[in-house]
Amino acid sequence: MYRKEYIIGVLSLIGSFLLGACYEDKGNYDYQELDKVVIDTTGLGIQPAYVLERYDVLELNPKVYFNGKLLETETDEPALSYIWTLYTATTSSNSDYTVDTLSHTIHLNEAIKRAAGGYYVQLTITNSRNNTQEYFRVICNVEESITAGWMVLYEPTNDPGTSDVGLIVNPWVKKNIIKDREFFDLYKASNGASLEGLPNRVLHTCIALQEDEVVLVTDKNMVGVNQGLLPRHWTSATSFMRNLQQLNPFIMGLEELAIVRR
């Protein structure tokens, strides 16, 4: 009797396996082998962290492989797109969470214009075939390098109708300078956008202020900034008792001052 029950149990178990094997899987699956994208930095001298002075050029040349093939240029594989970005590495209430686009190339060779602070520089490679992404990033600590120079308020050729700040550093303003340096778009780099209006004047007070302010004046606006870092401290909108419908600054006094070396 036990033997019969055992045989029946074994036959039932075999039958269930056979039924399971015959069951049709009606799931909607789409299996495909993913492309292999590799960002390789081995032996290339790429460091995990960099310390730069503001406006120094950061150069990073990783190797990128697509399904085992080394890519030399961005056009070698049309399915891939590249973007280098820079964003803050700190999280605080006063952090600037703006993400700057540095380049759309495989290799990075760009000036870092953000104000002093800690940042991540990241390469993102997107495969348009399946929307997968590969990432690579390094830490970038930026220190201020602007100490003295000729401050110039000018109209950028690529953004007409606005004004921005440039700085010319040479032996006339600072001794022992090894090489002349020119900086552009300093106001935009520190505040996110250039000033509205055409350039008028750069003013400096003789009163000792803790913020070491200078005043930038256009034909439509007037702002106070720290002359070293150039963050905006105040604007014309916050400097008057009531809102002005229209502001047209003008200067009374010394019209022009020039120093000429003969």
Sequence and secondary structure as in RCSB ss.txt:
>XXXX:A:sequence
MYRKEYIIGVLSLIGSFLLGACYEDKGNYDYQELDKVVIDTTGLGIQPAYVLERYDVLELNPKVYFNGKLLETET
DEPALSYIWTLYTATTSSNSDYTVDTLSHTIHLNEAIKRAAGGYYVQLTITNSRNNTQEYFRVICNVEESITAGW
MVLYEPTNDPGTSDVGLIVNPWVKKNIIKDREFFDLYKASNGASLEGLPNRVLHTCIALQEDEVVLVTDKNMVGV
NQGLLPRHWTSATSFMRNLQQLNPFIMGLEELAIVRR
>XXXX:A:secstr
 HHHHHHHHHHHHHHHHHHHHH              EEEE TTTT  SEEEEETT EEEE  EEEETTEEE STT
S TTEEEEEEEEES  STT     EEEESSSSEEEE  S SEEEEEEEEEEETTTTEEEEEEEEEEEE    S E
EEEE  TTSTTEEEEEEEE TTTSTT SS EEE  HHHHHHSS EES EEEEEE SS  TT EEEEEESS EEEE
ETTT  EEEEGGGSSSS  S       S         
